[in-house]
Amino acid sequence: MSLHQFSSSTPDVVDMLMIGDLNGASLLLGLTVDEVRRKEKELHLKIRRQERRVIKTSDARKIKQDILSIFIEEACSPLTKSLFMALTPSMDRSELTFRFDSYVEGRMLYELIKESGELEDIRKNLREFYFEYTDDKGVHSPIVKYMLARRRILRVIDVLSSYHSIKDVADFKLAKSVTSILMELEKLELKDISSAIFDAELLINDEIKKQKRLDEARLRSIIEDTISRLSGELQMNAEEETMLRSAAFGSFSLPFEFDKAAIRKLVSEYSRRQQASYERSIKELEGMLKQSAPQLDEVIKKFILLDKSLTIAIIAERYGLKVPVLGNDGIGFINGKNFFLLKDSLSDNKKEVQAITYSIGKTKMLKMTQSRNVVMLTGANSGGKTTLLTTVATIHIMCLLGFPVPCERAEVTPMPIYLFRRRVTKKIGSLEHALRSLIPVFSDSRRKIVLMDEFEALTEPGAAGKILATIINKAVTSSSIVLLVTHLAKETLPYVKLPIRVDGIEAKGLDSKGELLVDRQPIFNHIGSSTPKLVIMKLSKTTRNKKVRFLYEELLASLGEDKTSLQAPISFPWLEEH
């Protein structure tokens, strides 16, 4: 089963930068590391620009990074972690379809590997899948250094070749071939003929000293044996061997010594020939490496993508992720769960995360309630409104990244996302700055999804209600979809002139421990109560200070039986559909 390449249009240098192989890009381009770092910055700027065309606010980008961090933590190879970090969201339907198809293909491979019982061993080896560049100051050419940095990876690939479940992932034979070439390179060396001849002289003289009786025939035999052995070790040709023999037999004297003039000539001739042969061999092997480099890099990519596919499949299985359907006019999901609460629940064995079914805008597969492109979400304090807002944003962003999403079924329309979380509005600290951020968003007629949490924190309720209503009236006439989390339904709805939907999350009471009992599934077409009495009751039950408890009881008494803060009318004639 084959795995797809990173991309079919980008050059290899971009691929190397995406997996953090700066040294490799430097060697390939013949640039300094600083120059490559500048190229890396250019690539990252390009990635950020592409991201900002889709994920429009810092809050949304923070969620995107938090999503990726979960996948990065699970990935084995550092190269795969870098690839996840460089992943950009897309609104291109064909690109998203390609990513989802790749996930499905990878999930099938994951199931095959898991069934074989080889999963843990394969992932253990993938943790060793990274480049090793050294500060070697030798005379290696760039292509040799480039390939030597892949020796660790080649060893890992060799180990992985023994696992039957991934036998079709890549060309294992190519990796073995490159390893053989590198071994041949390591065997190549320039032999030191001068030292070898000097050692031969010592050996001949030692052998002579051992002789009890030495005549010319025995001396010739000792010298001849040594010359034959030396000629073989140095791989001399016939002419060089003749020169060595002449240098040995030109005269006989004890201790034995080669003729120095003849040896100088031999060393010169031999070194010249050896250097030429060495350079030819180096050039030939470098040519073979250069020819193999692109194919080897493709093999390496396959294993990085194998790690990526296994990572996504493991996360998908652990969190119950499903591939969403690409819609046209809204976002909706059945039994969706907050991705980050799921992570906390799994890591700390916390209580089960409640599944929520929800939609905004028109969805074909999810007809849960009236289709409205603007929705106000109201209800209980600590009831899960902000969590649901985050869940919508997370599912949308995960879809744009090409990941499966945490729900049973989902339909997502690819569009830019604006997320304004409450903590950001507090940081802004002024209505002026908030409006400078929001008004350009709503004045832009291009389709988008806008998620906004408690705008009312910026100003008094009356003014906030009118401002929200104005924003809503503008949004309803656009093709955008908008979810507003607010406690100001009563203050806002009288000024809303076009049909919207108001949903509510209700608190049911307190449990035996004094905790709020909340059904976090919003009730459609219902204004949720803000439950101030329940919150005060909770605080009253949990405090040990009698004076503090007495003041809480006074607050409860002041609220009395007034229900207006708990439930506002939802029927406004001008909001009804005609």
N, C-alpha and C positions, 0 to 999 in steps of 0.2 A: 504494500500500500504506500503510494508515494505521498509526500507532503509538499505543499506549495512553497515557492520561493518567497523571500521577503516582499519583493515587488518585481514586476517584469520590465519596468521602465527606468529605474534608478541605476546609476553606475555602481560598480563594486565598492568604490571609495565611500559612498554614502552608506552602504550596508555596513562597512567596517566601522564607520563613525557611530552608527546606530547601536552597535554592540560594544562600543568603547575601545576598539582596537586602533588607538591613535598611533602607536609605533608601527603597526602594519601599514596604515595609510601613509605614514611618513616614508617608509621604505619603498612603497609602491609608487609614490609620486616624486620621490627624490627631494622632499622638502624637510626642513628642520621641524622638530617637535613643536616649536612655537608657531611656525606657520600652519601646521596642522591644527593646532589649538584654535587658531583664528578661524579656520574652516569649520571646526566643530562649533564654535560660537555662531557662525553664520547659519549652520544647519539648525542649531537650537533656536535661533531667532525665527527661522522659517517655520519650525514646528510650532513655536509659540504664536506666530501670526495665524497659522492655520487653526490652531486651537481657539484663539480669541474670536475667530469668525463664527465659531459654533457655540463655545461656552463663554458667555458674555460678561459674567461678573466674577469677582474674586471668590465669592461664596461658592459658586458653582464649580470653579476651578479647584477649590479646596476639596470639595466632594470627589471630583475626578481623581485627585491625587490620593485621597484616602482609599478610594476603590482600588487604584493601581497598587497601593502599598500592600494590600492583602494578597494580591497575585504575586507581587515581587517577593514577599516573604516566603511564599510557598515554592517558588521556582528554585531549581537546583543549581544550574550553572550561572556564574556571574555574568556570562554573555547574555543569557536569557533575561536576567534581571535588568540589564541595560536596555534590551529590546523592549521590555514592558515599559520602562521609563520613557522611551521615545515614541510610544504608541499615541497616535493622535485620533481624536473623534472625527467622524465623517457624517455628512448628510447625504452622500451619494448612495442611492439605493443599490446600484450594482455592486459597489464596494462593500456595503453592509451585507448584502446577500452572499458575496464571496467570503466574508469573514464568518458568517453563520455556517455556511457550507463547510468551511475549514474546521470549524468547531465540531460539527457533526462527524466529519471524517476522523478528526482526532479523538473524539469520544469513542468511536468504534474501535480504533486502535487501542485506546486505553482499556476498554473492556476485554479485548483479546489478550493484552499483556497481563492484566490482573488475573484473568482466568488461568493463564499459564503458570502463575505463581512467581513470575520473574520481575514483578513491578519494583519491589524494594531494592533488589540488587541493581537493576537498571538505573534507578534514580540515585543510588549511592555512587555509581560510576559517573553519572552526569554531574555530580558535585565537583568532580575533578576535571571537568571539561572547561579549560581556560588556557589562554596563551601564557607563555613564559619567556619574556624578553630579558636578556641579561646585558650587563655592561661590558660585554666582550669587545676588547679593542683589537681583535685579530683582523686578518686581511680578508675575511669573508665578504663576498659580494652581497648587495642588498637582497637578492632573491634567496641566497643561502640563509642569511639571517632571518628572513621572512619565514622560511620553511622550518628552520631550526626551532623557532618560537612555537611551532605547532607539534613538536615531538611529544609533549604530554598528551595533547589531544589525540595524536596518532596511536599512542599506547592505549588510551581509553577506548578508541574505536576498535582496536584489536581485541580488547576484552569484550566489548559489546557484540562483536561478531559471533560470539559463542551462544548468544541468546536467540532461540528459534523464533520467538514472537516478533522480533524486529528485523528478521533476516532480509526483508524487502524494503526497509526504510531508505537505505543508501547503498552506494557501491563500495563494499568493504575491500574489494580487490585493489581498488585505486589507492586506498590508504596503505595497504601492504606494499604496493609498488613504490610509493613515495618513501616509505620507511627504508626499503632496500636501497634506494638511491642515496639517501642520507647516510646509510651505513657505508656505502662505497666511498662517499666523500670523506668520511671520517678515517677510512683506511688509507687514503692518499696521503703521502708524505714525501718530502725531499730527503733522501737518504744522505747521511754525512759520510761520504766516501773517504775523506781524510782520516777521520777517527777510526773507520773500519779497517783501513790499511795499517794504521798505527797499532790497533789491537791485534791484527794479524801478525805483525812483526813480533809483538810480545808473546803471542801464542807459539810461533815457530821457535823462538829462543827458549821458551819454557820446555817445549818438547825436546829440543836438542839437549838441554841440561839433564833430562831424564834418561838419556841414552848412555848405557855403560860403554858401548863401543859404537863409534860413529864413523862411517865411511861416506864417500861421495854419493853412492847409490841410495843409502838411507837418508842422507840429507836431502837429496833431490825428491825422494818419496814424501818426506815431511812437508817440503815446500809445495809440491804438486797437490797434495791433499788439501792443504790450506788454501791455495789459489782456487781450486775447484769449488770448495765450499764458499769462499768469499765471492767468487764470480756468480754463483747461484743466488746468494743472499742479495747481492746488489743488482741482479738481473742485467749483467753486462752483456753486450753483444760480442760477436766473435772478434771484432777488431780491438775492442777494449780489453778482452781477455788476453789477446796476444800481447798488447802493450803491457799488461800487468805481469805476464810471464817473462817478458823481456826485462822488465825492471827487476825481477827476482833473480833471474839466471845470468844477468850481465856479468856478475862477478861473485865469487864465494869468499866470504870473510866472516869471521866470528867476533863478536855476536853478529847475527844475521841482520841485514839492513837492505831495504829496497833502494834502487837507484833513485836519488832525489829528483834529478832532472826529468827522468822518465815518468816518475810519479806525478810531478807537477803538470806535465803534458796530459797524462791520463785523467787527472782530476779535472782539468779544464775541459777536456773533450766530454767526459762523462757528465759533469755538471751541466754543460750546455745542452746535451741531449736529454738529460733527466728533467731539466727545467722546461724544455719544449714539450716533452711527453706529459709532464705534470699539468702544464697549462692547457694542453689539448684535452686531457681527461677532465679537468675542472670545467672547461668550457662545455664539453659534451654533457656532463652531469648537470651543470647549471641550465643548459638548454632543455634537458629533460624535466628539470624542476619547474622552469618557467612555463613549459608546455602543460605541466600537470597542475600548476597553481590554481587556475580558474576552476578546474574540475574539483580539486580538493576543497576549495572554498565553498563550492556548491554542496559537497558532502557535509562540510562543517555546518552550513546553514540548515541542512536537513535535520541534524541532531539538535541544533538550537530550537528549531521548530518542533521537533519531537518533545523536547523538554517543555516548550510553551504549551503544546497541545495537552500533554499530561497534566500540567499545572492547572489549566482551565478546566479540564475534565474532573480533576480531584476537587477543586473548589465547587464546581457545578454539582457534583454528587453530594458533597458535604452540606451545601446550603440549599439544595433542592432547586437549582436554577433551571430555567426553561428558555428556549429560543423564542423571542417575541415575533409576532406578525407585524410587518410594516404597514401602518395605516396611512390615511390621507387627511384626517380632520380632527384627530384628538389623541388622547392617551387613556388607557384603561387597563385594569388588571384584576384577575380573580385570585383571591387568597394570596395577596402579595404580603411580603414581610420586609421589615426594615433590615437591610443588609448588615448594618453595623451592630444593631441589637442582636442579630443572629450570631455574629462573631463573638460578642460578649457572652451570649447565652451558652455557646458551645465551649468557650474557653474556661468559663467559671461555673459551668453546670447550673446556671440560673434557670428561673422558671421559663416555661414555653413562651415564645413570642407570638402574640395574637396576630392571626392572619386577617387582612383587610381586603375587601372588594370595593373598588372605586373607579370612577372615570370622570374625565373632563372633556368636553367637546363631543364630537360624533365618533363613535366606534362601531364598526360593522359587527364584530363578533361579540361585543359586550353591550347589550342593550339593557342596562340595569335600571335606568330611570330616564327622565327627560334629558335630551341632548342640549347642553348649554355650554357655550364657549367661555362664559365667565361664571365662576362659582365662588361663593363666600362660605368659608368653613368656620363654624362657631362652636361654642360649647365649653365644657368643663375645664377649669384650671387643672393643669397636669393631666389632662385627659388624652393627650396624644396628638393634638392638632399639629404641632411643630414636627413631631415624628412622622406623621402622615405626609406633611409637606416635603420633608427630607426623603421619604420613601418614593414619592412621585419623582423628585429630582434625580434620585439614585437610579431608578429604573430607566428613566429617560437617558441619562448619561451613559449607563452601562450598555444600552442599546446602541448609542452612537459610537461606542468603542468597539462594537461587534461582539460583546459578551452576552451570554444568556443572562436572564434576569431572575430575581428571587420571587417567584409566584408560580401558580399552576398554569395560568395562561395570561398573555399580555398582548396588547396592541399599541404600538408606539408610532407616532408620525415624526419622522426626522425633521427637526427644525431647531433654530438657535434657542438656547435656554438662558433666561435671566432668573437668578435666584437672589432674593434679598432676605437675609435672615435677621432675626430680631437683634442679635448681638452686634450686627454691623450697624443697624440704625442707632443703637446706643453709642457705638464708637463714633459715629458721625457727629452726634451731639447737637444737631440743629436741624430745624425744619428746612432751612435754606439749602443746606448741603444735600439733604435727602431729596428735595424736589429737583435739584440740579441733576441728580442721578436718575430719578424716575421719569420726569416729564419727557426727556428725549426718547426714552424707551417707548412710551405710549403714543408719542407724536409720530413715530416711525410706522408707516402702514405695512411694512413687510411682516410676514407671518412669523410668530415666535411663541414660545411658552414662557409665561411670566409667573413666578411663584414668590409671593410676598408675605412676610410674617409680621403681623401686628404693627402696622404703620402708625396706629394711634399713640404709640409710645412717644411720638415726637411732639405732640401738641395736645390741646384740650379736646375732649370728646366731640363737642359740637362742631368745631372747625374740622377736626379729623374726619367726621362723618360726611360733611359736605365735600371735602377734597376727595375722599374715597369714591363718593357717588359720581363726581365729575370724571374721575379716572375710569370708573366702571362704564359710564355712558359712552366714553370714547372707545373703550376696549370692545364693547358689545358689537359695535359697528364694523370691527375689523375681523380679519381671519385668524387672529391670534387666539390662544387659549390662556386663561388667567385663573389662578387660584389664589384667593386672598384669605389669610387666617386673621380673624378679627373678633373682638368682643363687642364691636359697635354696630351690630346689625340694626338695632332700633334707631340709632342716630343716622344711619346711612340709607336704609331702604326708602324712607319717604322722598328722597331726592333722586332715586334711581328711576329712569324713564323707560327703560327697555327690559325685556325679559332676561332674568338671570336665574341661577339656582342657589338656594341657601341650604346648606347641610349642617347638621349638628351632632356633636358628641355629648352624650349624657352620662352624668354620674348617678348611680343608683342609691348610694348611701355609704356607710362606713362598715368595715368588717370588724371582727372581734379585737383586732390589734389597732383599730383606729385609722386604718388606711382607707383611702377612697376606693370604692368599688365603681369602676368605670368600664362601660362597654365601648371599646375604642373604635368599633365599627360605626362610622357616621350614619345617621338617619337622614335619608335623602328628603329634600323639601321640608326641612324642620330646623327651626332655630334652637340651638342647644343652649342649655342653661349654664351660667358661669359658676353656679354653686358656691356663692360666698359663705352661705350658712354652713355647708358641709366642711369647707376649708377651716372655718373658725372652730367648728365642733372637733375636728381632728386635732387642731392645735391645743384646744382646751383639754382634751383627753390625754394628750402626750406630755403636757407640762407638769412639773412637780411643784412649781412655785405657786402657793395659794393666792398671792396677790395678783399674779399674772393670770391665773385661771379665773379669778373673780372679774377681771377686766374683760376677758374673752366672753364670759357669761353676759356681761353688760352689752357687749357688741351684738350677741345673739338676740338679746331682748330688744335692742333697738331695731333689728331687722323685722322682728315680729312675724306676722303671717303674710307679709307683703310678697306677692308672687311676681310682681312686674319685672324684677331683675332676673327671674328664672325663665320666663317664657314670654316672648313678644309675638304678636300676631304675624303670620306670614302671608296672609291674603291681602294683596294690594291690587285693586282693579287694573291699574295701569301696567302691572306686571303680567297679567294673564295673557295667554296666547289667543289670538283671534283667528 
